[in-house]
Amino acid sequence: MLDPAFIREHHGAVREAIQAKNDKADIDRWLVLDGERRELLQQGEQRKETRNRVSEEIGLLKREKKDADDKIAEMKTVSGEIQEIDAKLRETEDQLHDIAIRIPNVPHESVPIGDESNNELVRTWGEPRTLSFKAKAHWDLGESLGIIDFARGTKISGAGFPLFLRDGARLQRALIRFMIELHTKEHGYDEIYTPFVVSRNSMFGTGQLPKLESDMYYCERDELFLIPTGEVPITNAHADEIFADSDLPMRYVGYTPCFRREAGAAGKDTRGLNRLHQFDKVELVRFERADESWEALEKLVSHAEEVLKRLDLPYRLLTLATGDLSFAAAKTYDLEVWAPGQDRWLEVSSCSNFLDFQARRMKIRYKPEDRKQNRFVHTLNGSGLALPRLTIALLENYQTEEGRIAIPEALRPYMDGQEWIG
């Protein structure tokens, strides 16, 4: 959520953010209600001052054994007015809150304006491989090698739930181990293992609710959601907490499965592993001081990039335009890896700075050494990386004309030295 003072003082920028992110929030109504709330607070304070004064006068009259009936009647009138003002205030604040939770975060000034066609290229690494033979798509490679079974996955759960077998399953496990050890041993993250179902409050805290509720898997009987990303449980681990200044920065890496109803809903990119209802991911989450989060975002991106460099997979880095940003993000970089079997780039990571937007929802603060008042932390997260499209890139980039898959050297220790699949 945004700071109410920021909305009040920069409502023009907030209005532009709502439009740029293609969101809907009645900022004009919020401003009217905000004015009414401040007026009600002022009226309430005036009535309470009157009540206190009349109360003292009643006490004085009684001590002097004088008639206090008129003052008692005035006290009842004022008390009734206070109750009415308090009721109106609660109603107004509820309406303000209902609008405020639908106001998106304001994009950073460096974010390009427009839809995904306006995403800006930041840099590239490596050259897209040109194979000497016609490259196969991962769905053909996976099935011919007997390591991915889409039909049986569909039989078990429906479309969007692939089944990994033999070296396919080993590959998933190896990738998870490789990435977690890289981030813990070399990048300074603490490993965390969280629940895979979360409460409504947790989903609200990171900004998935109320906007994206229809895209989520909901366990109605238990009032719990299957997590759409590791960001939700990891970030909410510190909800309602106050860090000491020395605690920051705090960095976590965790493996989670992810569950998303919307996968393939648009009717595109649905074949193979491109868009799934269930997939695995290694998530990076950072809690930062307010004046250090932009530098931390660049570090976060470099940590995700290092995975692709170690695996020698060509990639490019993009800055997302406003229309492609998530509801809660102020700025996001996307990492896209090259997939020669499909002749296109595929997103494998989004790295975002949310500033204090999520922290306000979750009430996560810290005590700066140079300030008396607590401040909200800045939260960041990024995939480090998501497995489905990383698997696609490995299969399609490392395929041979004979249909085998070479295992990247960096990954071999996590597959007991194995050099080939097939």
C-alpha positions as CSV (number, residue, x, y, z in Angstrom):
1,M,0.0,0.0,0.0
2,L,1.0,3.6,-0.6
3,D,1.6,6.1,2.2
4,P,-1.7,8.1,2.6
5,A,0.4,11.3,2.8
6,F,2.0,10.4,-0.5
7,I,-1.4,9.8,-2.2
8,R,-2.6,13.1,-0.8
9,E,0.5,15.1,-1.9
10,H,1.2,13.4,-5.2
11,H,-2.3,12.3,-6.3
12,G,-1.4,13.3,-9.9
13,A,1.5,10.8,-10.0
14,V,-0.7,8.2,-8.4
15,R,-3.5,8.7,-11.0
16,E,-0.9,8.3,-13.7
17,A,0.4,5.1,-12.1
18,I,-3.1,3.6,-12.1
19,Q,-3.5,4.4,-15.7
20,A,0.0,3.3,-16.7
21,K,-0.5,-0.1,-15.0
22,N,-4.0,-0.6,-16.5
23,D,-5.5,-0.8,-13.0
24,K,-8.7,0.6,-11.6
25,A,-8.9,2.6,-8.4
26,D,-11.1,5.6,-7.7
27,I,-8.4,8.1,-6.6
28,D,-10.8,11.0,-6.8
29,R,-13.2,9.3,-4.4
30,W,-10.3,8.5,-2.1
31,L,-9.3,12.2,-1.9
32,V,-12.9,13.2,-1.1
33,L,-13.1,10.5,1.7
34,D,-9.7,11.5,3.0
35,G,-10.9,15.1,3.4
36,E,-14.1,13.9,5.1
37,R,-12.0,11.7,7.5
38,R,-9.8,14.6,8.5
39,E,-12.9,16.8,9.1
40,L,-14.4,14.0,11.2
41,L,-11.2,13.7,13.2
42,Q,-11.3,17.4,13.9
43,Q,-14.9,17.3,14.9
44,G,-14.3,14.4,17.2
45,E,-11.4,16.1,18.9
46,Q,-13.5,19.3,19.4
47,R,-16.4,17.2,20.9
48,K,-14.0,15.4,23.2
49,E,-12.5,18.6,24.4
50,T,-16.1,19.8,25.1
51,R,-16.8,16.6,26.9
52,N,-13.8,16.9,29.1
53,R,-14.6,20.5,29.9
54,V,-18.2,19.7,30.8
55,S,-17.1,16.8,32.9
56,E,-14.9,19.1,34.9
57,E,-17.8,21.5,35.3
58,I,-20.1,18.8,36.6
59,G,-17.5,17.7,39.1
60,L,-17.1,21.2,40.3
61,L,-20.9,21.8,40.7
62,K,-21.2,18.5,42.6
63,R,-18.4,19.4,45.0
64,E,-20.1,22.8,45.6
65,K,-23.5,20.9,46.0
66,K,-25.1,22.9,43.1
67,D,-27.5,21.7,40.5
68,A,-25.7,20.0,37.6
69,D,-28.7,18.7,35.6
70,D,-28.2,21.0,32.7
71,K,-24.5,20.1,32.4
72,I,-25.3,16.4,32.7
73,A,-27.8,16.8,29.9
74,E,-25.2,18.6,27.8
75,M,-22.7,15.7,28.5
76,K,-25.2,13.2,27.2
77,T,-25.7,15.2,24.1
78,V,-22.0,15.6,23.4
79,S,-21.4,11.9,24.1
80,G,-24.1,11.0,21.6
81,E,-22.5,13.3,19.0
82,I,-19.1,11.6,19.6
83,Q,-20.6,8.2,19.1
84,E,-22.1,9.3,15.8
85,I,-18.8,10.9,14.6
86,D,-16.9,7.7,15.6
87,A,-19.4,5.6,13.6
88,K,-19.1,7.8,10.5
89,L,-15.3,7.8,11.0
90,R,-15.1,4.0,11.0
91,E,-17.3,3.8,7.9
92,T,-15.2,6.4,6.1
93,E,-12.0,4.7,7.0
94,D,-13.4,1.3,5.8
95,Q,-14.2,3.0,2.4
96,L,-10.7,4.6,2.3
97,H,-9.1,1.2,3.0
98,D,-11.2,-0.5,0.3
99,I,-9.9,2.0,-2.3
100,A,-6.4,2.1,-1.0
101,I,-5.8,-1.6,-1.3
102,R,-6.6,-1.3,-5.0
103,I,-4.1,1.5,-5.7
104,P,-1.0,0.0,-7.3
105,N,2.6,1.0,-6.5
106,V,4.0,4.0,-8.4
107,P,6.6,3.0,-11.1
108,H,10.1,4.4,-10.6
109,E,11.0,7.3,-12.9
110,S,13.4,5.0,-14.9
111,V,10.6,2.6,-15.9
112,P,9.5,3.0,-19.6
113,I,5.9,4.0,-20.2
114,G,3.7,1.6,-22.3
115,D,2.9,-2.0,-22.7
116,E,5.3,-5.0,-23.1
117,S,6.3,-3.7,-26.6
118,N,8.0,-0.8,-24.7
119,N,10.2,-3.1,-22.5
120,E,13.8,-1.9,-22.8
121,L,16.8,-4.0,-23.5
122,V,19.5,-3.5,-20.8
123,R,22.1,-6.0,-21.8
124,T,22.7,-9.4,-23.3
125,W,25.1,-12.2,-22.4
126,G,26.3,-14.9,-24.8
127,E,25.3,-15.5,-28.4
128,P,22.2,-17.5,-29.2
129,R,23.3,-20.9,-30.3
130,T,23.1,-21.8,-34.0
131,L,22.9,-25.6,-34.2
132,S,24.2,-27.4,-37.3
133,F,20.9,-29.4,-37.5
134,K,17.2,-28.6,-37.1
135,A,16.7,-28.0,-33.4
136,K,13.9,-29.9,-31.7
137,A,11.5,-28.4,-29.2
138,H,11.8,-29.6,-25.6
139,W,8.5,-31.4,-25.7
140,D,9.8,-33.7,-28.4
141,L,13.1,-34.1,-26.7
142,G,11.6,-34.8,-23.3
143,E,9.2,-37.5,-24.6
144,S,11.7,-39.2,-26.9
145,L,14.2,-39.5,-24.0
146,G,11.5,-40.7,-21.6
147,I,12.2,-37.9,-19.1
148,I,9.0,-35.9,-19.4
149,D,5.5,-37.4,-19.7
150,F,2.8,-34.9,-20.5
151,A,0.1,-37.4,-21.2
152,R,0.5,-39.2,-17.8
153,G,0.7,-35.8,-16.0
154,T,-2.6,-34.8,-17.7
155,K,-4.1,-38.2,-16.7
156,I,-3.2,-37.6,-13.0
157,S,-4.2,-33.9,-12.7
158,G,-5.1,-32.4,-16.0
159,A,-3.3,-30.1,-18.4
160,G,-0.5,-28.0,-17.0
161,F,0.8,-30.6,-14.6
162,P,3.8,-32.4,-16.3
163,L,5.3,-35.6,-15.0
164,F,9.1,-35.9,-14.8
165,L,10.8,-39.3,-14.9
166,R,14.2,-40.7,-14.4
167,D,16.9,-38.2,-15.6
168,G,14.1,-35.6,-15.9
169,A,13.3,-35.9,-12.3
170,R,17.1,-36.0,-11.4
171,L,17.6,-32.8,-13.5
172,Q,14.9,-30.9,-11.5
173,R,16.5,-32.0,-8.2
174,A,20.0,-31.1,-9.4
175,L,19.0,-27.7,-10.6
176,I,17.4,-26.9,-7.2
177,R,20.5,-28.0,-5.3
178,F,22.8,-26.2,-7.7
179,M,21.0,-22.9,-7.4
180,I,20.4,-23.0,-3.6
181,E,24.1,-23.8,-3.0
182,L,25.2,-21.0,-5.3
183,H,23.1,-18.5,-3.6
184,T,23.9,-19.6,0.0
185,K,27.6,-20.3,-0.4
186,E,28.6,-17.4,-2.8
187,H,25.8,-14.8,-2.7
188,G,25.2,-14.7,1.1
189,Y,21.6,-15.8,1.3
190,D,20.2,-17.8,4.2
191,E,18.2,-20.9,3.1
192,I,14.6,-21.0,4.2
193,Y,12.0,-23.8,3.8
194,T,8.4,-22.5,4.2
195,P,4.8,-23.9,4.1
196,F,3.4,-24.2,0.7
197,V,-0.1,-23.0,1.7
198,V,-0.7,-19.5,3.2
199,S,-3.5,-17.5,4.8
200,R,-5.5,-14.8,3.1
201,N,-3.6,-12.2,5.2
202,S,-0.3,-13.5,3.7
203,M,-1.7,-13.2,0.1
204,F,-2.8,-9.7,0.9
205,G,0.5,-8.8,2.4
206,T,2.5,-9.3,-0.8
207,G,-0.2,-7.9,-3.1
208,Q,-1.8,-10.9,-4.7
209,L,-5.1,-10.1,-3.1
210,P,-7.6,-8.7,-3.8
211,K,-6.6,-8.2,-7.4
212,L,-5.5,-11.8,-8.4
213,E,-7.8,-13.9,-6.2
214,S,-9.5,-15.6,-9.2
215,D,-6.0,-16.8,-10.5
216,M,-5.2,-18.6,-7.3
217,Y,-5.9,-22.1,-6.0
218,Y,-8.0,-21.7,-2.9
219,C,-8.7,-24.4,-0.3
220,E,-12.1,-23.1,0.8
221,R,-12.6,-25.5,3.8
222,D,-9.4,-24.4,5.4
223,E,-9.3,-20.8,4.1
224,L,-5.8,-21.3,2.7
225,F,-4.2,-20.6,-0.7
226,L,-1.7,-22.7,-2.5
227,I,1.2,-20.4,-3.0
228,P,1.6,-18.8,-6.5
229,T,5.3,-18.0,-5.7
230,G,7.8,-18.4,-2.9
231,E,7.7,-14.6,-2.5
232,V,4.5,-15.0,-0.5
233,P,5.5,-17.2,2.4
234,I,9.1,-16.0,2.6
235,T,8.3,-12.3,2.8
236,N,5.4,-12.9,5.2
237,A,7.8,-14.8,7.6
238,H,8.5,-11.4,9.1
239,A,5.1,-9.8,9.0
240,D,4.3,-7.6,12.0
241,E,8.0,-7.5,13.1
242,I,10.5,-4.7,13.7
243,F,14.1,-5.3,12.7
244,A,17.1,-3.8,14.5
245,D,19.1,-1.7,12.1
246,S,21.9,-4.2,12.4
247,D,19.6,-7.0,11.2
248,L,19.6,-5.5,7.7
249,P,20.0,-6.4,5.0
250,M,18.3,-9.8,5.4
251,R,18.5,-12.2,2.5
252,Y,16.7,-15.5,2.0
253,V,16.7,-18.2,-0.7
254,G,14.1,-20.9,-0.7
255,Y,12.7,-23.7,-2.9
256,T,9.0,-23.9,-3.4
257,P,6.5,-25.4,-5.8
258,C,4.2,-22.7,-7.3
259,F,0.5,-23.1,-8.2
260,R,-1.2,-20.7,-10.7
261,R,-4.7,-21.2,-12.1
262,E,-4.2,-18.7,-14.8
263,A,-1.5,-20.6,-16.7
264,G,-2.4,-20.8,-20.3
265,A,-5.6,-18.9,-19.8
266,A,-4.8,-16.5,-22.6
267,G,-4.6,-19.4,-25.1
268,K,-0.9,-18.9,-26.0
269,D,2.4,-20.5,-25.2
270,T,0.7,-23.5,-23.6
271,R,2.6,-26.3,-25.2
272,G,5.1,-28.3,-23.2
273,L,6.6,-26.6,-20.2
274,N,6.0,-23.1,-21.4
275,R,3.1,-22.3,-19.1
276,L,2.1,-24.6,-16.2
277,H,-0.4,-24.7,-13.3
278,Q,2.3,-26.2,-11.1
279,F,6.1,-25.6,-11.3
280,D,9.2,-25.4,-9.1
281,K,11.2,-22.3,-8.4
282,V,14.1,-21.1,-6.3
283,E,13.1,-17.7,-4.9
284,L,15.4,-14.9,-3.7
285,V,13.9,-12.4,-1.1
286,R,15.7,-9.4,0.4
287,F,14.7,-7.0,3.2
288,E,16.6,-3.7,2.9
289,R,17.1,-0.3,4.4
290,A,15.0,2.3,2.6
291,D,18.1,4.1,1.2
292,E,19.8,0.9,-0.1
293,S,17.1,-0.9,-2.0
294,W,18.0,0.3,-5.5
295,E,21.5,-0.9,-5.2
296,A,20.2,-4.1,-3.8
297,L,18.0,-4.6,-6.8
298,E,21.1,-4.6,-9.1
299,K,22.8,-7.1,-6.8
300,L,19.7,-9.3,-6.9
301,V,19.6,-9.3,-10.7
302,S,23.3,-10.2,-10.8
303,H,22.7,-13.2,-8.6
304,A,20.0,-14.5,-10.9
305,E,22.2,-13.8,-13.9
306,E,25.0,-15.8,-12.4
307,V,22.9,-19.0,-12.6
308,L,22.6,-18.6,-16.4
309,K,26.3,-17.7,-16.8
310,R,27.4,-20.9,-14.8
311,L,25.1,-23.0,-17.1
312,D,26.5,-21.1,-20.2
313,L,23.0,-20.2,-21.4
314,P,22.6,-17.1,-23.6
315,Y,20.2,-14.5,-22.0
316,R,19.1,-10.9,-22.2
317,L,18.0,-8.5,-19.5
318,L,14.9,-6.2,-19.9
319,T,13.4,-3.4,-17.9
320,L,9.7,-3.9,-17.9
321,A,7.4,-1.1,-19.0
322,T,4.7,0.2,-16.8
323,G,1.9,-1.8,-18.5
324,D,4.0,-5.0,-17.9
325,L,4.7,-4.3,-14.2
326,S,3.0,-6.2,-11.4
327,F,0.5,-4.4,-9.1
328,A,3.1,-4.1,-6.3
329,A,6.3,-3.5,-8.1
330,A,8.0,-0.1,-8.5
331,K,10.6,-1.6,-11.0
332,T,11.2,-5.0,-12.5
333,Y,13.9,-6.6,-14.6
334,D,13.1,-9.7,-16.6
335,L,15.7,-12.3,-17.5
336,E,15.0,-14.1,-20.7
337,V,16.9,-17.2,-21.9
338,W,17.3,-18.3,-25.5
339,A,15.4,-21.4,-26.6
340,P,16.6,-22.5,-30.0
341,G,14.0,-25.3,-30.4
342,Q,11.3,-22.6,-30.3
343,D,13.5,-19.9,-31.8
344,R,12.6,-17.3,-29.1
345,W,13.4,-15.8,-25.7
346,L,11.7,-17.2,-22.6
347,E,11.4,-15.4,-19.2
348,V,13.1,-17.3,-16.4
349,S,13.2,-14.6,-13.8
350,S,11.6,-11.4,-12.7
351,C,13.5,-9.3,-10.2
352,S,11.5,-6.5,-8.5
353,N,11.9,-3.7,-6.0
354,F,8.6,-3.1,-4.1
355,L,10.0,-0.2,-2.0
356,D,7.8,-0.1,1.2
357,F,4.6,-1.1,-0.6
358,Q,4.5,-4.7,0.7
359,A,6.0,-3.7,4.1
360,R,3.1,-1.4,4.8
361,R,0.7,-4.2,4.2
362,M,2.6,-6.6,6.4
363,K,3.8,-4.0,8.9
364,I,7.5,-4.8,8.6
365,R,9.7,-2.1,10.0
366,Y,13.2,-1.4,11.3
367,K,14.8,0.9,13.8
368,P,17.3,3.2,12.0
369,E,20.3,4.0,14.2
370,D,20.1,7.7,13.2
371,R,16.4,8.2,13.7
372,K,14.0,8.0,16.6
373,Q,11.0,6.7,14.5
374,N,10.8,3.3,13.0
375,R,10.8,3.1,9.2
376,F,9.2,0.5,6.8
377,V,11.7,-1.8,5.2
378,H,12.0,-2.2,1.5
379,T,11.3,-5.6,0.1
380,L,12.7,-7.2,-3.1
381,N,12.4,-10.5,-4.7
382,G,13.4,-12.4,-7.8
383,S,13.4,-15.9,-9.2
384,G,16.8,-17.4,-8.9
385,L,15.5,-19.2,-11.1
386,A,12.2,-20.7,-12.2
387,L,12.7,-24.3,-13.3
388,P,10.3,-25.0,-16.3
389,R,11.8,-22.5,-18.8
390,L,15.3,-23.1,-17.4
391,T,14.7,-26.8,-18.2
392,I,13.5,-25.9,-21.6
393,A,16.6,-23.9,-22.3
394,L,18.9,-26.7,-21.1
395,L,17.2,-29.3,-23.3
396,E,17.0,-27.2,-26.4
397,N,20.5,-25.6,-26.1
398,Y,22.4,-28.7,-25.2
399,Q,20.7,-31.2,-27.6
400,T,22.8,-33.1,-30.1
401,E,21.8,-34.3,-33.6
402,E,21.4,-37.8,-32.2
403,G,18.8,-36.6,-29.7
404,R,21.0,-36.7,-26.6
405,I,21.4,-33.8,-24.0
406,A,24.8,-32.7,-22.8
407,I,24.7,-31.8,-19.1
408,P,26.5,-28.5,-18.4
409,E,29.7,-28.9,-16.5
410,A,28.5,-26.8,-13.6
411,L,25.6,-29.1,-13.1
412,R,27.4,-32.4,-13.3
413,P,28.5,-32.6,-9.6
414,Y,24.8,-32.5,-8.7
415,M,24.1,-35.4,-11.0
416,D,26.8,-37.7,-9.7
417,G,29.2,-36.7,-12.5
418,Q,26.7,-37.7,-15.3
419,E,27.6,-36.0,-18.6
420,W,24.7,-37.0,-20.8
421,I,21.0,-37.6,-20.8
422,G,20.1,-40.3,-23.3
